Amino acid sequence: MDKSKAAAFRARNLSCRFEGADADVLGRISFEIAAGSFVAIVGPNGAGKSTLMNILLGYNKGYGGSAEFFGKE
């Protein structure tokens, strides 16, 4: 990430498992997205794209790790 731009979104060891599931939907992922960046989230069905977006938007609070939006968890 360009150090001149602050992270708009930061995920650290983000994980999520739905009740009754045998495996994590998201498994300890970490990344940063700089303010002003354009990002595409792509992957096959069931890869966790919607879960990741729901965490980012604050709809899903049942996750492990930390997710910060402009420095606020």
C-alpha positions in Angstrom: 0.0 0.0 0.0 1.2 3.5 -0.7 2.2 4.9 2.7 1.2 8.4 1.7 -2.5 7.4 1.8 -4.2 6.3 5.0 -6.0 3.0 5.1 -9.7 3.4 4.6 -10.3 -0.2 5.5 -8.0 -2.5 7.4 -8.6 -6.2 8.3 -6.4 -8.2 10.6 -6.8 -11.9 11.0 -10.4 -11.6 10.0 -12.4 -14.9 10.3 -16.0 -15.9 10.3 -17.8 -19.2 10.8 -21.6 -19.6 10.5 -23.4 -21.5 13.3 -23.3 -25.2 12.6 -20.7 -25.0 9.9 -17.6 -27.2 10.0 -15.3 -24.7 8.4 -14.6 -20.9 8.4 -16.2 -18.8 5.6 -13.3 -16.4 6.1 -10.1 -17.8 7.5 -7.7 -15.3 9.2 -7.4 -12.9 6.2 -5.5 -9.6 6.6 -5.3 -6.6 4.1 -5.5 -2.9 3.8 -7.3 -0.7 1.3 -6.0 2.8 0.9 -8.4 5.8 0.8 -9.3 6.6 -2.9 -8.5 3.1 -4.1 -10.8 1.0 -6.4 -11.0 -2.6 -5.4 -12.7 -5.6 -6.9 -13.7 -8.6 -4.7 -13.9 -11.7 -6.9 -14.1 -15.4 -6.4 -16.3 -18.5 -6.8 -19.7 -19.0 -5.2 -19.3 -19.6 -1.4 -15.9 -18.0 -1.2 -17.0 -15.4 1.4 -17.4 -12.3 -0.8 -20.8 -11.3 0.6 -19.7 -12.2 4.1 -16.7 -9.9 3.8 -18.9 -7.1 2.5 -21.4 -7.6 5.3 -18.6 -7.3 7.8 -17.2 -4.2 6.1 -20.7 -2.6 6.1 -21.3 -3.5 9.8 -24.2 -5.9 9.1 -22.3 -8.9 10.4 -20.8 -8.5 13.9 -20.1 -12.2 14.5 -16.5 -12.4 13.3 -13.0 -12.8 14.8 -10.1 -10.6 14.3 -10.5 -6.9 13.7 -12.0 -4.8 10.9 -11.4 -1.0 10.9 -13.1 1.6 8.8 -11.1 4.8 8.8 -9.6 3.7 12.1 -12.8 2.8 13.9 -13.7 -0.8 14.6 
